[in-house]
Amino acid sequence: MAKGPRDLFQKCREYRDSADARAQGFYPYFRSIEEPHGNYVICEGERKIMIGSNNYLGLAQDPRVVEAACAATRRYGAGCTGSRLLNGTIKLHVELEEALAEFLGCEDAILFSTGFFANQGALIALTEDGDSILCDRENHASIIDGCQFAPAKLVPFRHNSPSSLENRLKRLPEESGRLVIMDGVFSMSGDIANLPEIIPTAKRHGAFVYVDEAHSLGVLGRQGRGTVDHFGLKADVDITMGTFSKSLGSMGGFIAGNAQMVEYLKHRARCLIFTAALAPAVVGAVKKALELMQEEEWRIAALWRNTRKMHEGFKRIGFNIGETKTPIVPILIGSEAKAFIFTQRLFEEGIFATPAIYPAVRYGEAIVRTSFMATHSDDDLDRVLEIFAKLARELGTFDDPAYANPGRRKNIFDFRLPDSVATEAVRENGGDHSQNESGLCAAVSR
Ligand SMILES: Cc1ncc(COP(=O)(O)O)c(C=O)c1O
């Protein structure tokens, strides 16, 4: 019997995961910040050391960057009220594009309203039916989604593995256009793209190369030019993508490369044409931040000093920080539920961080994702290490199967919270807080 059309909103009425996590006192998302100060924030009226942002160089609150945003607003208004293609282009957009192209040694660049749109827009516009996009399995969601919407076929290969890439490339039909795409720095693990091996592999098989420098601008390379510059491989990369939402302290994204490719995107990328141009405040702020990043090289030096201190400090305590080589430091916790509780306890102890759980990471290998900044003080960092050590003892982190029995988890239920933690963690409303919590937590992340 026909039941009639499905009620689209039934799933919304039935959705309980976030409410359950809130009721149990460990919901870590959408925390509202009252005052951001870079290395610390005021949240729920209290000072918290911020180790969960991508504000690597501390430029987001720099008074000169803020003043540049205000000056751009005074001159050009609050918004551009239209697409770049039509009425939305202001002189400041063009100036920033020129500055980026010059900085990166590319012929031209085009701004997008977000980095997410830059990846989607470029992948959809530049590939055709019958082409293949060879995509590292740990690339960012904007790349994966871009590949899925693009007319080309998505061909995933093993993370950072030239041999897996080679196998995939060998099997492609000879005439298939091919594009290899990599994050320069991987946003969860903090490891660096193996470009010195990936790029020659790609080139041997006639593939073009696209590198997403979201987490590497301002972090790697000369004056923060990114991973490609870090390895000295500029000449071999065809498309450079970046965002302004991390080291440059604001929002927006760009694609840089040769002038014909940029000209084509300007007239074919739907994510550019059918959305409003970046607001003047954003463009003014980013332009200033880009100047400061180049002028104040102490920032990148301080970022690396802090990064090294934290890598060493976490390892000394006994944490597994994976393969990170950068300021993104994933702290292995193990069970999803424990990662939520760990994060909540961090918050109570004055530290702002967020967990990453399946599907962002493998089942049973949940992490607290931390990231460090040029402007963290030694006191900030010592305090962070002290609290992490205390919580690892309190929550039995090193007894989790992820530590005791490392390797691929078989299923989502092969971990168990210590009874003391399970009882303590149920803050309000009672409820069973053991095995099945992982399902709940996983659902919260999707
Ligand atoms: C690797 C990578 N690419 C692209 C993006 C999207 O950038 P945006 O925040 O500018 O949309 C992100 C953001 O997290 C990212 O980590």
The ligand as an SDF file (V2000), in Angstrom:
LIG
                    3D

 16 16  0  0  0  0  0  0  0  0999 V2000
   42.6010   21.2750    4.0340 C   0  0  0  0  0  0  0  0  0  0  0  0
   41.4440   22.2160    4.0060 C   0  0  0  0  0  0  0  0  0  0  0  0
   40.9850   22.6520    2.8390 N   0  0  0  0  0  0  0  0  0  0  0  0
   39.9420   23.4970    2.7600 C   0  0  0  0  0  0  0  0  0  0  0  0
   39.3020   23.9510    3.8860 C   0  0  0  0  0  0  0  0  0  0  0  0
   38.1360   24.8650    3.7620 C   0  0  0  0  0  0  0  0  0  0  0  0
   38.5260   26.1510    4.0960 O   0  0  0  0  0  0  0  0  0  0  0  0
   37.5130   27.2900    4.5220 P   0  0  0  0  0  0  0  0  0  0  0  0
   37.4360   27.2840    6.0020 O   0  0  0  0  0  0  0  0  0  0  0  0
   38.1510   28.5300    4.0030 O   0  0  0  0  0  0  0  0  0  0  0  0
   36.2050   26.9990    3.8840 O   0  0  0  0  0  0  0  0  0  0  0  0
   39.7560   23.5380    5.1280 C   0  0  0  0  0  0  0  0  0  0  0  0
   39.0910   24.0310    6.3480 C   0  0  0  0  0  0  0  0  0  0  0  0
   39.0630   23.4640    7.3850 O   0  0  0  0  0  0  0  0  0  0  0  0
   40.8480   22.6370    5.1990 C   0  0  0  0  0  0  0  0  0  0  0  0
   41.2940   22.1860    6.3890 O   0  0  0  0  0  0  0  0  0  0  0  0
  1  2  1  0
  2  3  1  0
  2 15  2  0
  3  4  2  0
  4  5  1  0
  5  6  1  0
  5 12  2  0
  6  7  1  0
  7  8  1  0
  8  9  2  0
  8 10  1  0
  8 11  1  0
 12 13  1  0
 12 15  1  0
 13 14  2  0
 15 16  1  0
M  END
$$$$
